[in-house]
């Protein structure tokens, strides 16, 4: 009993010493390894340890992308008993990154030969891969001789060759943009390496449920998402930045009667949103026709419905006769200066609306409602920017800046292009959610 108490006191004092003094660097040939499980957990290890050297203490510094508090970052030992009682940690922040420093001590050997499994590294409950690392090691002689004026050394961070590692090699880190959506929240890492499995935790507010979760890469292409259940979703990080967009809908949604809108479709939640609110209806009782191009009359009718279908005097457009389903909406839109027509007396109600016309009408509607239209995006990256009409310049800067529309798959803006009914539903849902409607 006395011997055990003496050993415990010695380790406790040594752990306190580690918290104020650096450890000796013995990092020649040493690497910090990482592997990721199919569930997204990240397991760290050390490889390249000196043959015959038995390790009893470790100082590990790992730098992570993003800022985290000390309570959010942890290293869970593979063997919880091995690090007791000298397991302490701290974090520091610099330029949007977090350096997590952990001190491990044990009365038993931590390593087995030239390798050592450290345990699972997580930030805010999610497996995270380090960007950089420093390591210092102590064997029994180091402990006996004391530690003075020594510091950890930089070591490479490499993917483990363990059989549980993904088949694809991890690449460079890229940011993850995740603007929060009304009526719910989700948590995700601020950045991840290419091919890393990223976990998203979704939590709707009471009375709401997740309608859709969309992840797109830098070109606007969707990234495959797996539903892991219990509000957890995973995706494999592409070789570019990604953006997450969630739509939360009321839990008691109206049943969708459309046979051409399935729950697996990317536009399902958007169609549900605009249908629930009476903004868009089907082309007939059982077909929404998501791939049909949106007309000019359709857009003003949607906004007219959003306003509660107020009455309006007849318009002066020669191609908008009385008694049509779009007669009142066009008259209302013209009276509120949302539309001006072609300048020759025509409105073109059945003409397909272009992307630049669509965002211009939305921009005018936002101004009419007093919404914030200060968002502004640099459009110079689009090679076809010169095709943008002068009347649509400010609206397009705003629409891209606040994420209502993105570029096309080929990197163009396509201002003269059309929008399908599914795309229109998605844009309108983003517009409404953004403005708390």
Secondary structure as GFF3:
##gff-version 3
##sequence-region A 1 437
A	DSSP	alpha_helix	2	18	.	.	.	ID=ss1
A	DSSP	beta_strand	31	36	.	.	.	ID=ss2
A	DSSP	beta_strand	42	47	.	.	.	ID=ss3
A	DSSP	beta_strand	57	65	.	.	.	ID=ss4
A	DSSP	three_ten_helix	70	72	.	.	.	ID=ss5
A	DSSP	beta_strand	73	77	.	.	.	ID=ss6
A	DSSP	beta_strand	86	94	.	.	.	ID=ss7
A	DSSP	beta_strand	97	105	.	.	.	ID=ss8
A	DSSP	beta_strand	115	123	.	.	.	ID=ss9
A	DSSP	beta_strand	126	127	.	.	.	ID=ss10
A	DSSP	beta_strand	132	138	.	.	.	ID=ss11
A	DSSP	alpha_helix	140	145	.	.	.	ID=ss12
A	DSSP	beta_strand	153	159	.	.	.	ID=ss13
A	DSSP	beta_strand	173	177	.	.	.	ID=ss14
A	DSSP	beta_strand	184	187	.	.	.	ID=ss15
A	DSSP	beta_strand	191	193	.	.	.	ID=ss16
A	DSSP	beta_strand	197	204	.	.	.	ID=ss17
A	DSSP	beta_strand	208	216	.	.	.	ID=ss18
A	DSSP	beta_strand	226	229	.	.	.	ID=ss19
A	DSSP	beta_strand	232	236	.	.	.	ID=ss20
A	DSSP	beta_strand	242	250	.	.	.	ID=ss21
A	DSSP	alpha_helix	268	276	.	.	.	ID=ss22
A	DSSP	alpha_helix	296	306	.	.	.	ID=ss23
A	DSSP	alpha_helix	327	335	.	.	.	ID=ss24
A	DSSP	alpha_helix	355	369	.	.	.	ID=ss25
A	DSSP	three_ten_helix	385	387	.	.	.	ID=ss26
A	DSSP	three_ten_helix	390	392	.	.	.	ID=ss27
A	DSSP	alpha_helix	393	401	.	.	.	ID=ss28
A	DSSP	alpha_helix	421	434	.	.	.	ID=ss29
###
